């Protein structure tokens, strides 16, 4: 993660899913489930993990607290709806400047940086998750 300790790891789910061309586009719900499972399996660090996914709730994956401290949030549909929701999540944190946002979306990165958050690219988290699976 970043050099300074984050109190929240806010994940742009679609960016992380899309950072690895593993056929996720054939089963988007399955890819979202795998990402949730991987985030839930990370060793407990005391860091809250909001995972923001675009679209409507996936069957069997309700919005809210999930295993492993992940808090699943859906952005709804429409242009930039997921990005708007992620910005709302960061803005609502008690200390947005203690958030590490994982995204490779430059416009979204600029928006959360203005709130004080730190940004890390999606591929870096994808590598950590894949390394943890091996």
ABEGO torsion letter per residue (X at the ends): XBABBBABBBBBAAAAAAABBAGAAABAAAAAAAAAAAAAABBBAGBBBBBBBBEBBBBGBBBEBBBGGBBBBBAEBEBGAAAAAAAAAAAABABAAABBBBBABAAAAAAAAAAGBBBBBAAAAAAAAAAAAX
